[in-house]
Amino acid sequence: LASLKADYGCERLTVQSGGTINGLFLREKLFDFIDIVVAPILIGGKETATLIDGDSLKSVEELHKLCALKLMDCTALQDSYLRLRYQVIK
């Protein structure tokens, strides 16, 4: 990320990834905003990936890695989908 800024002047980046990368970026407080599109279908199971995967927090001292979210917008899309836009509170 430092190279993208230094070499190319990149100020903003859109990350569309899975739970592992999402978890890493969130715990390093690299997200300013999070957009989530909720589909009208339920998927579950022990092996099902989630929005935030990765290692679990193992102690009270690790709670500083968590980020609170502030809902900025909720938009109803076609076919009962929802778009939720959150600001990450650091």
Kinemage of the C-alpha trace (Angstrom):
@kinemage 1
@onewidth
@group {chain A} dominant
@subgroup {mainchain}
@vectorlist {calphas} color= white
{ca leu a 1} P 0.000 0.000 0.000
{ca ala a 2} L 2.863 2.356 0.784
{ca ser a 3} L 4.333 1.654 -2.662
{ca leu a 4} L 1.007 2.381 -4.379
{ca lys a 5} L 0.916 5.773 -2.686
{ca ala a 6} L 4.593 6.621 -3.160
{ca asp a 7} L 5.038 5.301 -6.705
{ca tyr a 8} L 1.611 6.037 -8.191
{ca gly a 9} L 0.022 8.676 -5.953
{ca cys a 10} L -2.833 6.349 -5.044
{ca glu a 11} L -4.960 7.923 -2.299
{ca arg a 12} L -7.952 5.543 -2.339
{ca leu a 13} L -8.326 1.872 -3.097
{ca thr a 14} L -11.371 -0.335 -3.514
{ca val a 15} L -10.920 -3.801 -2.044
{ca gln a 16} L -13.301 -6.514 -3.211
{ca ser a 17} L -12.122 -9.636 -1.496
{ca gly a 18} L -12.984 -12.522 0.746
{ca gly a 19} L -13.163 -12.826 4.494
{ca thr a 20} L -9.454 -13.407 5.132
{ca ile a 21} L -8.252 -10.238 3.389
{ca asn a 22} L -11.217 -8.298 4.780
{ca gly a 23} L -10.232 -9.385 8.295
{ca leu a 24} L -6.584 -8.415 7.806
{ca phe a 25} L -7.423 -4.964 6.439
{ca leu a 26} L -10.051 -4.303 9.114
{ca arg a 27} L -7.816 -5.317 12.032
{ca glu a 28} L -4.999 -3.145 10.676
{ca lys a 29} L -7.526 -0.276 10.475
{ca leu a 30} L -6.933 0.199 6.742
{ca phe a 31} L -10.610 0.628 5.807
{ca asp a 32} L -12.333 4.020 5.953
{ca phe a 33} L -15.680 2.788 4.639
{ca ile a 34} L -17.292 -0.611 4.171
{ca asp a 35} L -20.054 -1.324 1.656
{ca ile a 36} L -21.977 -4.546 2.145
{ca val a 37} L -24.568 -5.879 -0.271
{ca val a 38} L -26.963 -8.242 1.479
{ca ala a 39} L -28.527 -10.855 -0.790
{ca pro a 40} L -31.936 -12.296 0.072
{ca ile a 41} L -30.652 -15.836 0.615
{ca leu a 42} L -29.325 -17.680 3.665
{ca ile a 43} L -26.179 -19.790 3.405
{ca gly a 44} L -24.615 -21.494 6.382
{ca gly a 45} L -22.451 -24.248 7.732
{ca lys a 46} L -19.219 -24.637 9.661
{ca glu a 47} L -17.058 -24.369 6.543
{ca thr a 48} L -18.916 -21.424 4.991
{ca ala a 49} L -16.776 -18.319 4.574
{ca thr a 50} L -17.921 -15.116 6.267
{ca leu a 51} L -17.346 -11.402 5.653
{ca ile a 52} L -14.528 -11.393 8.220
{ca asp a 53} L -12.425 -14.548 8.506
{ca gly a 54} L -8.985 -15.108 9.975
{ca asp a 55} L -7.695 -15.789 13.437
{ca ser a 56} L -10.050 -15.290 16.359
{ca leu a 57} L -9.231 -12.801 19.059
{ca lys a 58} L -7.628 -14.713 21.905
{ca ser a 59} L -7.400 -12.163 24.720
{ca val a 60} L -8.895 -8.972 26.087
{ca glu a 61} L -5.721 -7.165 25.014
{ca glu a 62} L -6.582 -7.879 21.369
{ca leu a 63} L -9.891 -5.995 21.563
{ca his a 64} L -8.115 -2.871 20.247
{ca lys a 65} L -8.026 -4.637 16.864
{ca leu a 66} L -11.797 -4.299 16.543
{ca cys a 67} L -13.419 -1.383 14.734
{ca ala a 68} L -16.857 0.031 15.361
{ca leu a 69} L -19.005 0.854 12.342
{ca lys a 70} L -21.375 3.800 11.866
{ca leu a 71} L -24.229 3.260 9.410
{ca met a 72} L -24.106 6.004 6.775
{ca asp a 73} L -26.679 4.743 4.277
{ca cys a 74} L -29.052 1.864 3.614
{ca thr a 75} L -30.392 1.489 0.077
{ca ala a 76} L -32.954 -1.039 -1.124
{ca leu a 77} L -31.842 -2.468 -4.464
{ca gln a 78} L -33.646 -4.654 -7.002
{ca asp a 79} L -34.919 -8.092 -5.997
{ca ser a 80} L -34.808 -7.368 -2.235
{ca tyr a 81} L -31.038 -6.794 -2.090
{ca leu a 82} L -29.784 -4.179 0.385
{ca arg a 83} L -26.666 -1.999 0.166
{ca leu a 84} L -25.319 -0.958 3.553
{ca arg a 85} L -22.610 1.711 3.720
{ca tyr a 86} L -20.654 2.069 6.954
{ca gln a 87} L -17.945 4.448 8.104
{ca val a 88} L -15.219 2.684 10.067
{ca ile a 89} L -14.662 4.367 13.438
{ca lys a 90} L -10.958 4.077 14.250
